[in-house]
Amino acid sequence: MNVRRFRVEGIVQGVGFRPFVYRTAAELGLAGWVANVNGHVEGEIAGPPRAIEEFASRLRTGAPALARVRRVQLTGSARQSAYDPGFQVRGSAPGPTDPAPREIPPDAAICDACLRELRDPRDRRHRYPFINCTDCGPRATIIEDLPYDRIRTTMRRFPLCARCAAEYADPGDRRFHAEPVACASCGPRLAWEDLRGEDALRKAVKTVTEGGIVALKGLGGYQLVCDAGDPRAVAELRRRKRRPAKPFAVMVRDIGTAARLARIGATEREALTSPERPVVLLARRRRRGAVAPLAPGVHPGLTRVGLFLPTTGLHHLLLDDLARPLVVTSGNLSDEPIATDDAEAARTLVSVADGFLTHDRPIRSRYDDSVVQFTGRTRITVRRARGLAPAPLPLPVREPVAGAGAQLKHTFTLAADGRAHIGPHTGDLADLPTYDAFVTSYEHLKRLTGIEPVALAHDLHPGCLSTQWAETQPLRRIPVQHHHAHVAACAAEHGVRGPFLGVAYDGLGLGDDGTLWGGEILVADLAGYRRVGRFATAPLPGGDAAVRRPSRTALGHLLGGEMLGSPRPYPWLARSYTDRLDPAEVSAVRAMIARQVNCPRASSAGRLFDTVAALLGLADRISYEGEAAVLLETAAGDAHAVPLTHRVVRVRGLWVYDPAPTLTDLLERQLSGEPVARLAAAFHLTLAIVTADLVERAVSEGAPRTVCLGGGCFVNRRLLTEVKRRLHAQGLRVLVGGQVPVGDGGISYGQAAVAAARLAGER
C-alpha cells in the first residue's frame, strides 16, 4: 500500500473541509488521517497510487462551498507500508512554526438546511436562534486562535450536550466537526433583562411592534432594529442615533419581499442570496405592492435602497414573527465603531435603544455588514466587512507587508505569499474609540494570519490617524500617495503587472507636491506614477469645514477658482447663487479667499460634485461624506442630458480640466429655467466627456491603453457607466474594483500592492 503525506492551503478550516476529506477518502477506499495544523489541513493517505492521485484531484475541485482551496500538495516519495484500515479525523495540532500565512473563514449566513430545521416544529432545533452547521454560521467573529477548534473560539464556554456531541462525532452528519454546533440544551441563550429564550424574543417583537427600537446582538456587533414601515420609529432612531440623513439598510424576510420593494436583476439576486449576505443597493419600485411601503425616512430623498436578507436564525425568527421589513443598522452612535461588548453596548446605546435583545456568546471580532451594488454585471464593493472579510484576495507580494489605510471608511491590509487580507471596515478613523478598534483588529488579524510585516505602507497625509499610528511601528515605513493607492488597488485586483493609466476621482488626498488632490490622471505601475492630468484647483474655505458645507466649496469655485484663461462665472451669475446664502457668511468667505486664510486649494472631483449640488439647491450642508454627490445622482434620475460647456487646457506639462465654463453654463441654464434633473444629468455627462478627453490626450502621448478607475466618485453608477462607455468606444481596456472597495476602503490594499512592488524592485 502506497503512503503519501498531503497538505491543503487556503480557507480550509471552519468550512467542513476535514469532514469532506474524510468522505472523499472513504469513497475511494483509502486509509489515513486528517487534522487541522496551524492554519492549514494536513494528513496522510494510504492506498493505490491512482486512487491517491484522484483523492488529491477531488480536494482541488470538489471542496465544500465555503472553502477556498489555494494549494494541494502531495509530499514525500510514495512508500510501501502496511497501514491500518479506515480513515480518521484527528485532533488539531499547532504544529511547527509555519511561514505560510493562515487564512480565516468569514462568517456565513444560515444555510437552507438549517433554515428548514429552524421552522420545523418536529426538529429539536425548532426556533433555536443560534442554529448552524459546517455550511453556515459564525466563523471570523468567534475565532480566537488557530487551528480552528471549539476550544479556540468563543464557543468554548458551551460544552456539548450528548446529542450535539454525537452529531459532532458522526461522519455522516451535517454537523460533523462543526465547531459552533449547539442546541437549546447546551448552547447560547437569548436574554432581555431577566427574560430568557422565547420570552426574551417575544419582548423584542412586542417592542418593535409598538414602535420601539431594539439593540440586537448580531454576528459581528450590535445592531439597531425598528419597523421600517413606521415613520415615527424611523425618525426617532435617526434622532437618537444622531444620523439625520444617511440611508438605513432594510432587512427583509425573503427574496420575494425584496423583489416587491426593489428592482432586482440576476446579479443582485445572486448577491442577496449568497452566503455572504451583503446589503445590496437597489432601485426602489415606484408602485406599491402587497408589502407595506417603507417609511420615507429610511432613505430620504433617494431612489435607491439597501436591502439584505437575514443572516442568522435570530434574524429569521424576528422577521417571521413581525412579518414586516426591518431597519437593521449598525449598533453605534454616528461616527463611532459598532458595539461588540455587552457592557460597552449597554453604556453607548442606552440612549438609543428601548431594550436589548442579547445573548451569552461573546463576539471576538467586530464586523459590520458588507455593502455592494451593481452596474449591469459590474460589481462595486462599497464596504468589505461581514461575509467578505477577511477572506484573502490575490496580490503580487512575496515579503510580508501591511497597508495602514486612509482616514475615511478605514480598513487595513496584511499581505504575504501572494495573498492579501483586507481587515474589516472600521469606519471613519476620527477619534479614540475608532482608533482603538482599528489597532485591536489589526493585532488580532496579524496573530491569526501569522503575517509579520517587514514593511508598512501608509498615506502621505501626516494628519491621518493611520499615518500617525504607522509612525509608531518598529517597521520600515513606505509612504504611498493616496490616489496612486486607489488606482494601484484596481490594477492589483485585476492582475495588471505592467504600466496602466489611472483615473482617480474622490474627495481629498494629499499630493506629492503638498497640495490636496482629488481629480487625477496618472500614468502608473504598482511601484510608481507620473501625474499627467488633473482638475483645476479651487479653495476650500475653512479647510475641513468646507467638506460638510457644499455651499463653501461652491463659493470657493465661484470666487477663487484657478484662473486658466477662462473667466469665472460673471458676477451677476455668481450672485444668482450667493444671494441665496447668508450675506455674513458670503462676506466672511470672500475675505478668507482674498487673504488666503485657511483656504487650502484642491483639485478635487468630489468637491466639484458638492459644488454643483449646492448650485442646484440640493445641498448647502451635508451630514455624511458623499451626501451631496448622492443627491446629485438621484436628482439626475433618467433625465435626458445635453452636455455643459467644458474646456481642457495645457498647464505646465499637465492636461487640466477647467470647470469655470462648465459652472458658467450651468448657472446660465438654471436661470433660463432648465429643470434641476436635466442640469444634474448634464453635469454627469460632462464629467464623463471630460474624463474621456483627458484619457484620450494622455494615450495620444504614449500612455498605456489599460485604464484603471479608482476613488469614491466611481460609486456613482451614472458616472461610472458613462465613463466606461466612452473609454470602451476609444478601444481601451477599462477596469474598476470589484472585490476591493472602489473608495477609501480599498486604499490599504492599494498601499500593500505598492509596498510589495517597491520591495520587489529592490531585489
Secondary structure as GFF3:
##gff-version 3
##sequence-region A 1 763
A	DSSP	beta_strand	2	11	.	.	.	ID=ss1
A	DSSP	alpha_helix	17	27	.	.	.	ID=ss2
A	DSSP	beta_strand	31	37	.	.	.	ID=ss3
A	DSSP	beta_strand	40	47	.	.	.	ID=ss4
A	DSSP	alpha_helix	49	61	.	.	.	ID=ss5
A	DSSP	beta_strand	68	80	.	.	.	ID=ss6
A	DSSP	beta_strand	87	89	.	.	.	ID=ss7
A	DSSP	alpha_helix	112	118	.	.	.	ID=ss8
A	DSSP	three_ten_helix	150	152	.	.	.	ID=ss9
A	DSSP	three_ten_helix	154	157	.	.	.	ID=ss10
A	DSSP	alpha_helix	162	169	.	.	.	ID=ss11
A	DSSP	beta_strand	190	192	.	.	.	ID=ss12
A	DSSP	beta_strand	195	196	.	.	.	ID=ss13
A	DSSP	alpha_helix	197	209	.	.	.	ID=ss14
A	DSSP	beta_strand	214	217	.	.	.	ID=ss15
A	DSSP	beta_strand	222	227	.	.	.	ID=ss16
A	DSSP	alpha_helix	231	241	.	.	.	ID=ss17
A	DSSP	beta_strand	249	251	.	.	.	ID=ss18
A	DSSP	alpha_helix	255	261	.	.	.	ID=ss19
A	DSSP	beta_strand	262	263	.	.	.	ID=ss20
A	DSSP	alpha_helix	266	272	.	.	.	ID=ss21
A	DSSP	beta_strand	279	284	.	.	.	ID=ss22
A	DSSP	three_ten_helix	296	298	.	.	.	ID=ss23
A	DSSP	beta_strand	304	308	.	.	.	ID=ss24
A	DSSP	alpha_helix	313	322	.	.	.	ID=ss25
A	DSSP	beta_strand	326	330	.	.	.	ID=ss26
A	DSSP	alpha_helix	342	348	.	.	.	ID=ss27
A	DSSP	beta_strand	355	359	.	.	.	ID=ss28
A	DSSP	beta_strand	371	375	.	.	.	ID=ss29
A	DSSP	beta_strand	378	383	.	.	.	ID=ss30
A	DSSP	beta_strand	393	394	.	.	.	ID=ss31
A	DSSP	beta_strand	401	403	.	.	.	ID=ss32
A	DSSP	beta_strand	413	416	.	.	.	ID=ss33
A	DSSP	beta_strand	419	422	.	.	.	ID=ss34
A	DSSP	alpha_helix	432	449	.	.	.	ID=ss35
A	DSSP	beta_strand	455	459	.	.	.	ID=ss36
A	DSSP	alpha_helix	465	470	.	.	.	ID=ss37
A	DSSP	beta_strand	476	480	.	.	.	ID=ss38
A	DSSP	alpha_helix	482	493	.	.	.	ID=ss39
A	DSSP	beta_strand	500	510	.	.	.	ID=ss40
A	DSSP	beta_strand	516	524	.	.	.	ID=ss41
A	DSSP	beta_strand	529	535	.	.	.	ID=ss42
A	DSSP	beta_strand	538	539	.	.	.	ID=ss43
A	DSSP	three_ten_helix	543	548	.	.	.	ID=ss44
A	DSSP	alpha_helix	550	560	.	.	.	ID=ss45
A	DSSP	alpha_helix	571	578	.	.	.	ID=ss46
A	DSSP	alpha_helix	583	595	.	.	.	ID=ss47
A	DSSP	beta_strand	601	604	.	.	.	ID=ss48
A	DSSP	alpha_helix	605	615	.	.	.	ID=ss49
A	DSSP	alpha_helix	627	636	.	.	.	ID=ss50
A	DSSP	beta_strand	647	651	.	.	.	ID=ss51
A	DSSP	beta_strand	654	658	.	.	.	ID=ss52
A	DSSP	alpha_helix	660	671	.	.	.	ID=ss53
A	DSSP	alpha_helix	676	700	.	.	.	ID=ss54
A	DSSP	beta_strand	706	710	.	.	.	ID=ss55
A	DSSP	three_ten_helix	712	715	.	.	.	ID=ss56
A	DSSP	alpha_helix	717	729	.	.	.	ID=ss57
A	DSSP	beta_strand	733	736	.	.	.	ID=ss58
A	DSSP	three_ten_helix	744	746	.	.	.	ID=ss59
A	DSSP	alpha_helix	747	762	.	.	.	ID=ss60
###
